[in-house]
């Protein structure tokens, strides 16, 4: 594929708002997981809740879109000079030539949960001011972001579980390659809600403590929320010294089980191989892999098998979900941003809760940060239903 320049990135997650807050937490080992006090939830678990969402608002002209998910998106857009970068792209290409390809799995479910509490006791009708299309609907996110940034190019939302905001990079690459736009805003948001927390708990996938990927005592995920965006442009139009490029994207579906990965990691390996093929790279060219690594016994084992069979046991790997929690549909963009930040800062992140790596797993799993020049990094995102996506980033050439 033709490399795409990552012109700007922005993020909010439980580590704080903006790239610097995220990078500082990674450098110091400060995680964002805390005992759950979210809403009315009574589960014994840790979550990665973003501070300040309840107090955040939207611009007055976008008030109909007000929900937790769009608030997260709006918070991210306000970080890291992202709005100004998009404004420059809009002036350069025209608003019709900048696409918006976003992902979410939860969208504004919390708004419906709250509305349901206030339904009419006689008729069961939801409150008259409840706006499903502008809040709960997955399409709300792209509509809101397009309006918020003044963009008029092609726009849509992908909802493919926890691979969602990785897969939108592939959508953007295809749309730009097809000539339908010259630049694209990619990323998305996923927010905490009761449906997700109790749903994962019912599947016995939630850890009572902070998650510990690849640990011998790992016992499940810690859920989180986040939003993040990246501005992608054609490489020749935007490359500059210090720029990072999207080099390759690989997608697959292992078609094995609704909520369990293929035990041999076949889909994971296929996605990683496809990403390297599209980038024109071989396994030895990858300096570090940011794993999907949710800290479930089966999930980590399946990914480890795919990694070791493809890369061997020398390539450094780690999961950063011990910092942010599993941000579900937002995991792809959050971990893409983390991967790029670590490239730029010259270190590979360790894992804050992982103490004793499972000896049954063969990967070179990092417990602590390691300084290293990173030329090319891979990040993996896997979702329910077997949907899988791998991304490769490297320095623009």
Beta strands, then each sheet from edge to edge (+ up, - down):
strand 1: 4-13
strand 2: 16-17
strand 3: 34-35
strand 4: 46-48
strand 5: 98-103
strand 6: 155-158
strand 7: 183-190
strand 8: 223-224
strand 9: 226-234
strand 10: 244-253
strand 11: 288-290
strand 12: 316-318
strand 13: 347-348
strand 14: 364-365
strand 15: 370-371
strand 16: 376-382
strand 17: 387-395
sheet 1: 2+ 1- 9+ 7- 5- 6-
sheet 2: 2+ 1- 10+ 17- 16+ 11+ 12+ 14+
sheet 3: 3+ 4- 8-
sheet 4: 13+ 15-
end
